[in-house]
Amino acid sequence: MTQVHTHREVVIQGLTLAGRTFRPSDWSERLAGAMSCFQPGGQTASRIGYSPYCIPTLVDGVKSVKVNQALQELEPMAWDFVMNFARDNELRVIELDSSPR
């Protein structure tokens, strides 16, 4: 039997806890770009692109970054960097449950 590994995901929204839009407008691409070197299996990126662990996205029309908790297992300091970025900038963080139902 194959074991399915699921990981929690969080979304960091480009809204502060006070409800203001976070600036600069390309913050999500910058943050995800900084994490682009973290690839599955410890591989190095062979082309320009985002890591599957940290992807810029839109959530309800708000620039956001989806972060997979597998990043924490791969590189705890990278996970801490992303989560501290959200905390230091008082950004909204939403936990997603990616478990099979």
Order of alpha helices (4+ residues) and beta strands (2+ residues): beta-alpha-beta-beta-alpha-alpha-beta
